[in-house]
Amino acid sequence: METVHIKIRTNTKRGKHLLGLLREMAKTGSDIEFEHIPNDETIEAINDARAKKGMQAKNVDDLFAQLEK
């Protein structure tokens, strides 16, 4: 088995068609698998959440007050 990383611009017509084709092919057999790997920004956000970094608010008004700062 070979692993290939492909970047597809899904905001184009060709990209949408290619992604749709690959998804359909993955449904009908076990020779194609999709593995969702989060980007660096998402990984950082996950790590921050696990480390309990972030905002804490007592109520909605407190949350909005913190967001306005």
ZIKA-V804885 format. One record per backbone hydrogen bond with DSSP energy under -1.0 kcal/mol. NH is the residue of the N-H (numbers start at 1). CO is the residue of the C=O. Records with the same first field share a line. If there is no record, write none. Layout:
NH=CO + CO
This chain:
10=8
12=9
16=12
17=13
18=14
19=15
20=16
21=17
22=18
23=19
24=20
25=21
26=22
27=23
28=24
43=39
44=40
45=41
46=42
47=43
48=44
49=45
50=46
51=47
52=49
53=48
63=59
64=60
65=61
66=62
67=63
68=64
